[in-house]
Amino acid sequence: MDYDLPETTNHEKRIAVIITAIVVSAAIGYMGYRQFMKWHENEVQTAVLHQQQKMAEESADLEYKIIQLQNKLAMIEPPAVSDDRITEVFGKPQPIVSSEPDHSCDAMKNKITSFFNYLQQNSYIGVNKNEKNPSDVFLQMVRALAANPPMIVDETRDLVSLKHNLAHFYRILQKDRIEMVKNIMATENDVIEHAMADFYTYYVTGDCCKNDDEPCVSLNTLYEYAGFFMNTFAGKSYLFRRSSAIRCLTDYYAVLVLDRANTAGINRYGIDIRPYIDLALDNITSQNNLVFQDQYLETLTGLFRKYGS
């Protein structure tokens, strides 16, 4: 009986070795599987990023071709906007280009009111909605945009953030209002330049006649959206889809807002205004359909000297 012990011990040792080998093999296999999955995940992410970059490049090429076509169209001399047409939209008759335009508080407020009345008469606002008139709709849109500013930095940190920024206006204003704005821009394109000039004068430089009952757009909000159009892929992509005139005017007023932000010391993103002054000068110089082109160029030239561009 004494000779059975070694055999039992050897048998147990063999079992222990086998179990140990199985455990070690399983551990090695699991670690290998995890490494493989990690490698596979990295490969998939790399492939996705490569595809996204390729799509972005193709999109940029297409948008650049669209811009080229729009710029060629912009060189075609447009028909002049008559005084009667300006009177129809903005009320009081005025010459198309005036050396001394009336920018008094009352005059600007009357023009803004006339513009909103014109929009209401042309049924741009649905009568079945709770929104009473175009000025109310405008104020609600401004408040919504002010309460939900776009992303100015790190929009490309991931695909979700980029898509979120690209859909900013649709998310905040919703489809019906977007369609309304696009309809106005397309139908009233001959007076959009006048409207943008009046809105900037009244709401920005004129502080809404300092009327407490009609809050103006704050400089902080204007700065956020100027930065969006100038400094983000989403903002630039949005402008690429607009007409060359709208794109140039948006760039122009964005530069004016950024200049005001610099003066007020609220350029918190540190956006360098100089390249955007150069871009606005080039774009406006190439246009042939801007009524106030000389005034824009004079203002931009002054900013060019101011910032030593």
Secondary structure by P-SEA (a helix, b strand, c coil): cccaaaaaaaaaaaaaaaaaaaaaaaaaaaaaaaaaaaaaaaaaaaaaaaaaaaaaaaaaaaaaaaaaaaaaaaacccccccaaaaaaccccccccccccccccaaaaaaaaaaaaaaaaaacccccccccccaaaaaaaaaaaaaacccccccccccaaaaaaaaacccccccaaaaaaaaaaaaaaccaaaaaaaaaaaaccccccccccccccccaaaaaaaaaaacccaaaaaaaaaccaaaaaaaaaaaaaaaaaaaaaccccccccaaaaaaaaaaaaaacccccaaaaaaaaaaaaaaaacc
